[in-house]
């Protein structure tokens, strides 16, 4: 049994938006993903922190759900900025059930549990907020505050289950260069999150990624091209 994280798969089995057109690390990315995901075994958990599929609807993302479901283990999805297929958890769960797809969950306003040798760990998360989304409007501030509330709801779910060890998975980096999303950082530190895994950054932008320990939280970038499309092992 193992816990992995890998963000930004950008699957496109039906949407016809393959990332190969960008070249570089993305050339042949589906083959690289297939090779990387071959490490998964029954009982494993893979968390995907956003940008799972280019599908514009659940129907258009169906092929991508089938593709990831073919690999063993549980997959937990966090919403990314390009996951336009995302709907309510109830609708997404019903869609998967109707299509016979199992072992996929949605990390949204809730937490999941992963058992380690030293006890259970809470898996929490949300999409998050990034400076790309800011333009000074009150509407954007509402969206940011909503993301903070979703993060806190996920962290509260862990506390309500008596879980004291918490790993957090977000699409957007809460730290990047000189940028800091203070409300999210405050929540991570307040709840004693041990590790925070995030994606979204690609190519040259990865150079400014914050990785390491800050105020007790260990941050790690796990976007697909930044880790050569290899799932990052968190717990053996």
Long-range contacts (C-beta under 8 A, 24 or more apart in sequence): 1-41, 1-43, 1-44, 1-45, 1-115, 2-39, 2-41, 2-44, 2-45, 2-233, 2-235, 2-236, 3-44, 3-45, 3-47, 3-114, 3-116, 3-121, 3-123, 3-233, 3-234, 3-235, 4-39, 4-40, 4-44, 4-45, 4-46, 4-47, 4-231, 4-232, 4-233, 4-234, 5-46, 5-47, 5-48, 5-49, 5-169, 5-197, 5-220, 5-222, 5-231, 5-232, 5-234, 6-36, 6-37, 6-46, 6-47, 6-48, 6-222, 6-224, 6-227, 6-229, 6-230, 6-231, 6-232, 7-48, 7-49, 7-50, 7-51, 7-78, 7-80, 7-171, 7-197, 7-198, 7-199, 7-200, 7-222, 7-223, 7-224, 8-50, 8-51, 8-80, 8-199, 8-200, 8-202, 8-223, 8-224, 8-225, 9-33, 9-48, 9-51, 9-52, 9-53, 9-64, 9-68, 9-224, 10-51, 10-52, 10-53, 10-54, 10-82, 10-224, 11-52, 11-53, 11-54, 11-61, 11-63, 11-64, 11-67, 11-68, 12-53, 12-54, 12-55, 12-64, 13-63, 13-64, 13-66, 13-67, 14-55, 14-60, 14-61, 14-62, 14-63, 14-64, 15-53, 15-54, 15-55, 15-56, 15-60, 15-61, 17-54, 24-203, 24-225, 25-203, 25-225, 25-228, 26-225, 29-224, 29-225, 29-229, 32-228, 32-229, 33-224, 33-229, 35-229, 36-228, 36-229, 36-230, 36-231, 37-68, 37-71, 37-231, 38-71, 39-230, 39-231, 40-71, 40-72, 40-73, 40-231, 41-72, 41-73, 42-72, 42-73, 43-73, 44-72, 44-73, 44-74, 45-73, 45-74, 45-75, 45-76, 45-112, 45-114, 45-123, 46-71, 46-73, 46-74, 46-75, 46-76, 46-231, 47-75, 47-76, 47-78, 47-107, 47-123, 47-125, 47-169, 47-197, 48-75, 48-76, 48-77, 48-78, 49-78, 49-80, 49-125, 49-169, 49-170, 49-171, 49-197, 49-198, 49-199, 49-222, 50-78, 50-79, 50-80, 50-81, 50-82, 50-83, 50-127, 50-170, 50-171, 50-172, 50-199, 50-200, 51-80, 51-81, 51-82, 51-83, 51-171, 51-199, 51-200, 52-77, 52-80, 52-83, 53-83, 53-85, 54-82, 55-84, 55-85, 56-84, 56-85, 57-84, 57-85, 58-85, 58-87, 58-91, 58-92, 58-95, 60-85, 61-85, 62-99, 65-96, 65-99, 65-101, 65-104, 66-99, 66-101, 68-104, 69-101, 69-102, 69-103, 69-104, 73-103, 74-103, 74-104, 74-105, 75-103, 75-104, 75-105, 76-104, 76-105, 76-106, 76-107, 76-112, 76-123, 76-169, 77-104, 77-105, 77-106, 77-107, 78-107, 78-108, 78-125, 78-126, 78-127, 78-169, 78-170, 78-171, 79-108, 79-126, 79-127, 79-171, 80-127, 80-171, 80-199, 80-200, 81-127, 81-133, 81-171, 81-172, 81-200, 107-154, 107-169, 108-150, 108-154, 109-150, 109-153, 109-154, 109-157, 110-153, 110-154, 110-157, 111-154, 111-155, 111-157, 111-158, 111-161, 111-163, 111-166, 113-161, 113-163, 114-167, 114-235, 116-235, 119-165, 120-163, 120-165, 121-163, 121-165, 121-166, 121-167, 121-235, 122-157, 122-158, 122-161, 122-163, 122-165, 122-166, 122-167, 123-167, 123-169, 124-151, 124-154, 124-155, 124-157, 124-158, 124-166, 124-167, 124-168, 124-169, 124-193, 125-151, 125-154, 125-168, 125-169, 125-170, 126-150, 126-151, 126-154, 126-170, 127-170, 127-171, 127-172, 128-170, 128-171, 128-172, 128-173, 128-174, 128-181, 128-184, 128-198, 129-172, 129-174, 129-181, 129-183, 129-184, 130-172, 130-173, 130-176, 130-179, 130-181, 130-200, 131-176, 131-179, 144-181, 144-183, 145-183, 147-184, 148-183, 148-184, 148-187, 151-184, 151-187, 151-188, 152-187, 155-187, 155-191, 155-193, 158-191, 159-191, 164-192, 165-194, 166-191, 166-192, 166-193, 166-194, 167-193, 167-194, 167-195, 167-196, 167-197, 167-234, 168-193, 168-195, 168-196, 168-197, 169-196, 169-197, 169-198, 170-196, 170-197, 170-198, 171-198, 171-199, 171-200, 172-198, 172-200, 173-198, 173-200, 173-201, 173-209, 173-210, 173-219, 173-221, 174-198, 174-219, 175-210, 175-214, 175-219, 176-201, 176-208, 176-209, 176-210, 177-208, 177-210, 185-215, 185-217, 188-217, 189-215, 189-216, 189-217, 192-216, 193-217, 194-218, 195-219, 195-220, 195-234, 196-220, 197-221, 197-222, 197-232, 197-234, 198-222, 198-223, 199-223, 199-224, 201-226, 202-226
